[in-house]
Amino acid sequence: MIGPNVPETCWKRNFRMTKGCFLELAAIIDTVVSPQSNCPNYRFLTTHKKLAITIYYLKDTGSLWMTANVFGIHQCTVSKTVKVVCDAINNIVGPIYLHLPKNNEDMTKLASQFEVKFGMIQAFGCIDGTHVQIKRPIKNGQDYFCYKQYFSLNVQAVCDSKGYFIDVECKWPGSVHDAKMFTNSTINKKLIKGTLPQTLYSLPNYHSIPNYLIGDPAYPLTNFCIKEFQSCSNNEEVIFNSMLRSARNQIECAFGRLKARWGFLRKIIDIKIETVPIVIYTCFVFHNFCEKNKTYDLNEEEVNQQIERHRSDALKSPNLPDSIYSANNPEGEYIRKIITKYISENLFRD
């Protein structure tokens, strides 16, 4: 499966990437994943084979048992290998391919791309949650039962205007509301404390606008998280809502591509609950790696199916605003008013 004469099409089908990209990944994690010389199986499970086992397990809705049969190893070996490789991917590859803006220049670039593409000034990302189904945990199982009527982890993610993920949290039980998750998230705390780079945008006669995230109606309206008007009273607000929804669509498309590529996220996950967040995060890192390196042409029909499934689920089981955590604050309302006015005044200007 990973021999020197394997056609490129097989590499892409089995590992979601070209041979060159696979070898690049293996080289990055080799110092951590390569077997120790005193290991009895050091000649057997090389870095390449460990990486192949992990990617093969994640790419389809298969199982530990199926992956073990394909590679001729025991299920326990697959489980241990996946954990080791995912730890290495998260610690070494993650900071390279999945990270928040590191300086004002990075933040300005993200905001500029949103403005050029969607007309939303100062936005640097779209935020949303996606539920990943799991078996009921033995301990505190009720905490993981979500409004979709199954047990899950609620994963919060932020993507940029191109659909690359820049922040992911995988630690929240399924019963936790998106707005509560955001309020207590690391990215929100960084925005509030000012430890995330900020580039203010000033309009005449108004206060400066900070960089912010675009959320759906279930999120709070704050100076760092902007959502649409619940009901519109004029054409300016209608236009604002339309533009914001168009920009917010990026996160839905990003989730669709993520789940189309990594079938692991579409099944009921059958590994230890302690390991689940590590493996989920690896899927997000792999997603960015594959997208940025153009490693694999996804089946667009499958991507659209994932997007439509997400929208259908949202209609069947809507994520209603939380009475406490989804509230609007005056600063958020003021900033939304400024952005709405700016769009209205500049949309049709030559």
C-alpha positions as CSV (number, residue, x, y, z in Angstrom):
1,M,0.0,0.0,0.0
2,I,2.9,2.4,0.6
3,G,5.5,0.8,-1.5
4,P,7.7,2.7,-4.0
5,N,5.7,1.5,-7.1
6,V,2.2,2.5,-5.8
7,P,0.5,4.8,-8.3
8,E,-0.2,8.4,-7.2
9,T,-3.9,7.9,-7.5
10,C,-3.7,5.1,-4.9
11,W,-1.8,7.4,-2.5
12,K,-4.5,10.0,-2.9
13,R,-7.4,7.6,-2.5
14,N,-5.9,5.8,0.5
15,F,-4.2,8.7,2.3
16,R,-6.0,11.8,1.1
17,M,-2.7,13.2,-0.1
18,T,0.1,12.8,-2.6
19,K,3.2,10.7,-1.9
20,G,5.3,13.8,-1.6
21,C,3.1,15.4,1.0
22,F,2.9,12.1,2.9
23,L,6.7,11.8,3.0
24,E,6.9,15.5,4.1
25,L,4.5,14.8,7.0
26,A,6.5,11.7,8.0
27,A,9.7,13.6,8.0
28,I,8.3,16.3,10.3
29,I,7.2,13.8,13.0
30,D,9.9,11.3,12.5
31,T,12.0,12.2,15.5
32,V,9.0,11.7,17.8
33,V,7.3,8.7,16.1
34,S,10.2,6.6,14.9
35,P,10.7,3.4,16.9
36,Q,13.3,3.1,19.6
37,S,16.2,0.9,18.8
38,N,15.4,-1.3,21.8
39,C,11.8,-1.8,20.7
40,P,11.2,-5.5,19.7
41,N,9.1,-4.3,16.7
42,Y,11.3,-1.4,15.6
43,R,11.8,-2.9,12.2
44,F,8.1,-3.4,11.7
45,L,6.3,-0.2,12.6
46,T,8.3,2.5,10.9
47,T,7.3,6.2,11.0
48,H,5.8,5.8,7.5
49,K,3.8,2.8,8.5
50,K,2.5,4.4,11.7
51,L,1.4,7.5,9.7
52,A,-0.2,5.3,7.1
53,I,-2.1,3.4,9.7
54,T,-3.4,6.6,11.3
55,I,-4.5,8.3,8.1
56,Y,-6.1,5.1,6.8
57,Y,-8.1,4.8,10.1
58,L,-9.3,8.5,9.9
59,K,-10.1,8.6,6.2
60,D,-13.2,6.3,6.2
61,T,-16.0,5.3,8.5
62,G,-14.1,2.1,9.2
63,S,-13.0,0.7,12.5
64,L,-9.9,-0.3,14.5
65,W,-10.7,-3.9,13.5
66,M,-10.8,-3.0,9.7
67,T,-7.6,-1.0,9.9
68,A,-5.9,-3.8,11.8
69,N,-6.8,-6.3,9.1
70,V,-5.6,-4.1,6.3
71,F,-2.2,-3.7,7.9
72,G,-1.9,-7.2,9.4
73,I,-1.5,-6.0,13.0
74,H,-3.6,-6.3,16.2
75,Q,-6.3,-3.8,17.1
76,C,-4.5,-2.7,20.2
77,T,-1.5,-1.8,18.1
78,V,-3.7,0.3,15.8
79,S,-5.1,2.1,18.9
80,K,-1.7,2.8,20.4
81,T,-0.3,3.9,17.0
82,V,-3.1,6.3,16.3
83,K,-2.6,7.9,19.8
84,V,1.1,8.3,19.3
85,V,0.9,9.8,15.8
86,C,-2.0,12.1,16.7
87,D,0.0,13.5,19.7
88,A,2.9,14.2,17.3
89,I,0.7,15.8,14.7
90,N,-1.0,18.1,17.3
91,N,2.3,19.1,19.0
92,I,4.5,19.5,16.0
93,V,2.4,20.0,12.8
94,G,-0.5,21.8,14.5
95,P,1.3,25.0,15.4
96,I,2.5,25.2,11.8
97,Y,-0.8,24.7,10.0
98,L,-3.5,25.7,12.5
99,H,-3.0,28.8,14.6
100,L,-4.4,32.2,15.4
101,P,-2.8,35.4,14.0
102,K,0.6,35.9,15.6
103,N,0.9,39.7,15.0
104,N,-0.9,42.7,13.7
105,E,0.2,42.0,10.2
106,D,-1.4,38.5,10.3
107,M,-4.6,40.0,11.7
108,T,-4.7,42.8,9.1
109,K,-4.3,40.2,6.4
110,L,-7.2,38.0,7.7
111,A,-9.5,41.1,8.0
112,S,-8.5,42.4,4.6
113,Q,-9.4,39.1,3.0
114,F,-12.8,39.1,4.6
115,E,-13.5,42.6,3.5
116,V,-12.4,42.0,-0.1
117,K,-14.3,38.7,-0.4
118,F,-17.5,39.5,1.6
119,G,-17.5,43.3,2.4
120,M,-17.4,42.7,6.1
121,I,-14.9,45.1,7.7
122,Q,-12.7,44.0,10.6
123,A,-14.0,40.3,10.6
124,F,-11.1,37.9,10.9
125,G,-13.0,34.6,11.3
126,C,-16.3,32.7,11.4
127,I,-17.1,30.7,14.5
128,D,-19.4,27.7,14.9
129,G,-19.8,24.4,16.7
130,T,-20.1,20.9,15.2
131,H,-21.1,17.8,17.0
132,V,-19.1,14.6,16.7
133,Q,-21.0,11.5,17.8
134,I,-19.5,9.3,20.4
135,K,-20.5,6.2,22.4
136,R,-22.0,7.1,25.8
137,P,-19.1,7.6,28.2
138,I,-19.3,5.5,31.4
139,K,-18.6,8.5,33.6
140,N,-21.0,11.5,33.5
141,G,-22.7,10.2,30.3
142,Q,-25.6,12.6,30.6
143,D,-23.3,15.6,30.1
144,Y,-22.6,14.4,26.6
145,F,-26.2,14.0,25.4
146,C,-26.8,16.9,23.0
147,Y,-29.9,18.6,21.6
148,K,-29.6,16.5,18.5
149,Q,-30.6,13.5,20.7
150,Y,-27.3,11.6,20.7
151,F,-24.0,11.6,22.7
152,S,-21.3,13.8,21.3
153,L,-18.4,16.2,21.8
154,N,-19.3,19.8,20.8
155,V,-16.3,21.1,18.8
156,Q,-15.8,24.8,18.5
157,A,-13.9,26.0,15.4
158,V,-13.0,29.2,13.8
159,C,-12.1,29.5,10.1
160,D,-10.8,32.3,7.9
161,S,-12.2,33.6,4.6
162,K,-10.6,30.7,2.7
163,G,-12.0,28.0,4.9
164,Y,-8.8,27.2,6.7
165,F,-9.3,26.6,10.4
166,I,-7.4,29.0,12.7
167,D,-8.7,27.8,16.1
168,V,-10.3,24.6,17.4
169,E,-11.4,23.5,20.8
170,C,-12.4,19.8,21.2
171,K,-13.0,19.5,25.0
172,W,-16.7,20.4,25.5
173,P,-19.4,17.7,26.2
174,G,-22.3,17.7,23.7
175,S,-24.8,19.3,26.2
176,V,-22.8,22.5,26.4
177,H,-24.4,25.3,24.3
178,D,-22.4,27.0,21.6
179,A,-22.7,30.4,23.3
180,K,-21.5,29.0,26.6
181,M,-18.7,27.3,24.9
182,F,-17.6,30.5,23.2
183,T,-17.9,32.6,26.4
184,N,-15.6,30.2,28.2
185,S,-13.3,29.5,25.3
186,T,-9.6,30.5,25.1
187,I,-10.1,32.7,22.0
188,N,-12.8,34.8,23.7
189,K,-10.6,35.2,26.8
190,K,-7.7,36.3,24.6
191,L,-9.9,38.8,22.8
192,I,-11.2,40.3,26.1
193,K,-7.8,40.4,27.7
194,G,-6.2,41.9,24.6
195,T,-3.6,39.2,24.2
196,L,-4.7,38.5,20.6
197,P,-3.4,41.0,18.0
198,Q,-5.9,43.8,17.3
199,T,-6.0,46.3,14.5
200,L,-8.6,49.0,15.1
201,Y,-10.6,50.6,12.2
202,S,-11.9,54.1,12.7
203,L,-14.8,55.8,11.0
204,P,-15.4,59.5,11.2
205,N,-17.6,60.5,14.2
206,Y,-17.6,56.9,15.6
207,H,-15.5,54.9,18.0
208,S,-13.0,52.4,16.5
209,I,-14.1,49.0,15.5
210,P,-12.1,46.0,16.8
211,N,-11.5,42.8,15.0
212,Y,-14.3,40.3,15.6
213,L,-15.7,36.9,14.8
214,I,-18.9,36.2,12.8
215,G,-21.4,33.9,14.6
216,D,-24.8,32.5,14.0
217,P,-28.0,33.6,15.9
218,A,-27.2,31.3,18.8
219,Y,-24.0,33.3,19.7
220,P,-23.9,36.4,21.9
221,L,-23.6,39.8,20.3
222,T,-20.5,41.4,21.8
223,N,-17.8,43.7,20.6
224,F,-15.8,40.6,19.6
225,C,-18.6,38.5,18.2
226,I,-21.1,39.9,15.7
227,K,-24.3,38.2,14.5
228,E,-27.3,39.1,12.3
229,F,-30.3,41.2,13.3
230,Q,-33.1,39.0,14.7
231,S,-35.6,41.1,12.9
232,C,-34.9,43.9,10.4
233,S,-36.5,47.3,10.6
234,N,-35.0,48.8,7.4
235,N,-33.1,48.0,4.2
236,E,-29.7,48.7,5.7
237,E,-30.2,45.8,8.2
238,V,-31.5,43.5,5.5
239,I,-28.3,44.1,3.5
240,F,-26.2,43.7,6.5
241,N,-27.8,40.3,7.3
242,S,-27.4,39.1,3.8
243,M,-23.7,40.0,3.7
244,L,-23.0,38.5,7.1
245,R,-24.8,35.2,6.2
246,S,-22.7,35.0,3.0
247,A,-19.5,35.4,5.0
248,R,-20.7,33.0,7.7
249,N,-21.3,30.3,5.0
250,Q,-17.5,29.7,5.0
251,I,-17.6,27.8,8.2
252,E,-20.4,25.5,6.9
253,C,-18.4,24.8,3.8
254,A,-15.2,24.2,5.8
255,F,-17.0,21.7,8.0
256,G,-18.4,20.0,4.9
257,R,-15.0,19.6,3.4
258,L,-13.5,18.4,6.7
259,K,-16.1,15.7,7.1
260,A,-16.1,14.7,3.5
261,R,-12.3,14.1,3.7
262,W,-12.2,12.5,7.2
263,G,-14.9,9.9,7.6
264,F,-13.8,9.3,11.2
265,L,-15.9,12.4,12.1
266,R,-19.0,11.0,10.5
267,K,-19.3,7.8,12.6
268,I,-19.9,6.9,16.2
269,I,-16.4,7.1,17.5
270,D,-15.3,3.9,19.2
271,I,-12.1,4.9,21.1
272,K,-11.5,6.0,24.7
273,I,-13.2,9.3,25.6
274,E,-9.8,10.7,26.7
275,T,-8.3,10.1,23.3
276,V,-11.2,11.5,21.2
277,P,-10.3,15.2,21.4
278,I,-6.7,14.4,20.4
279,V,-7.8,12.5,17.3
280,I,-10.5,15.0,16.3
281,Y,-8.0,17.9,16.5
282,T,-5.7,15.9,14.3
283,C,-8.4,15.8,11.6
284,F,-8.5,19.6,11.7
285,V,-4.7,19.8,11.3
286,F,-4.8,17.3,8.5
287,H,-7.6,19.3,6.8
288,N,-5.5,22.5,6.8
289,F,-2.4,20.6,5.6
290,C,-4.3,19.0,2.7
291,E,-6.2,22.2,1.7
292,K,-3.0,24.4,1.7
293,N,-1.0,21.8,-0.2
294,K,-3.8,21.0,-2.6
295,T,-3.1,17.3,-2.0
296,Y,-6.4,15.7,-2.9
297,D,-9.4,16.6,-5.1
298,L,-12.4,16.1,-2.9
299,N,-15.6,14.8,-4.4
300,E,-17.7,18.0,-4.5
301,E,-20.9,16.0,-4.5
302,E,-19.9,14.4,-1.2
303,V,-18.9,17.8,0.2
304,N,-22.3,19.2,-0.8
305,Q,-24.0,16.2,0.9
306,Q,-22.2,17.0,4.1
307,I,-23.2,20.6,3.9
308,E,-26.8,19.8,3.2
309,R,-26.8,17.2,6.0
310,H,-25.6,19.9,8.4
311,R,-28.3,22.4,7.2
312,S,-31.0,19.7,7.4
313,D,-30.0,18.7,10.9
314,A,-30.1,22.4,11.9
315,L,-33.7,22.7,10.6
316,K,-34.8,19.5,12.3
317,S,-33.0,20.3,15.6
318,P,-32.4,24.1,15.7
319,N,-29.7,25.3,18.0
320,L,-31.8,27.9,19.9
321,P,-30.2,30.9,21.6
322,D,-29.4,30.4,25.3
323,S,-31.3,32.7,27.6
324,I,-28.1,33.6,29.5
325,Y,-25.1,33.2,27.2
326,S,-26.7,34.3,23.9
327,A,-27.6,37.8,25.1
328,N,-26.7,41.0,23.4
329,N,-24.5,43.6,25.1
330,P,-24.6,47.4,24.3
331,E,-21.0,47.4,22.9
332,G,-21.9,44.7,20.4
333,E,-25.1,46.5,19.3
334,Y,-23.2,49.7,18.8
335,I,-20.4,48.0,16.7
336,R,-23.0,46.2,14.6
337,K,-24.8,49.6,14.0
338,I,-21.5,51.1,12.8
339,I,-20.7,48.2,10.5
340,T,-24.3,48.4,9.1
341,K,-24.0,52.1,8.4
342,Y,-20.6,51.7,6.8
343,I,-21.8,48.9,4.5
344,S,-24.9,51.0,3.5
345,E,-22.8,54.1,2.8
346,N,-20.0,52.3,0.8
347,L,-21.7,49.4,-0.9
348,F,-22.6,51.2,-4.1
349,R,-20.0,53.9,-4.0
350,D,-17.8,54.1,-7.1
